[in-house]
Amino acid sequence: MLRILLAEDHESMRVYLSRALAGRALAEARSGDRARARGTLLVVDSLVQPYLPPEANSAVGIAQAYAALGDHDRAIWWLQQVDRR
């Protein structure tokens, strides 16, 4: 399913998917599955990078997941990207 969605390469679909995956990464991080959360965030990063700066709600969700992993520098980086808009 993910491949089909990405193949269409619609920005709105990528934004929607990145938000959903950021939420998943947050849940994974909070449940202690740090490796899986980091893997999920790699996918999120790759989805959002072409569309930087991100919308505020996307950046906040991603930042929350990084913060839950203890990666505060990366969380702050995502929040600072919103200021570039």
C-alpha positions, 0 to 999 in steps of 0.5 A: 500500500505504501508503495502505491501511495508514494508512486503517485507522488502527490504532495498532499498524500505525502503530508498525510502519510508523514503525519500518520507515520510520525504518530506511529513513531511517537507511539513506538518510542513511548512504548520502548521500541526505539529501533522501530521508532527510529526506522519509522522516522527515517521514512518520515524524514524521506517523505518530508525532505522534498517539501521543506519547510514543512507545515507546522502540524507536521513539524510538531508531530515529527519533533514530538517523536524525536523528543520521545526518543531523547533526540532533542537536537533533531526535535528542535531542528524540525521545529525551527524548519517551521520558522523558515516558512 
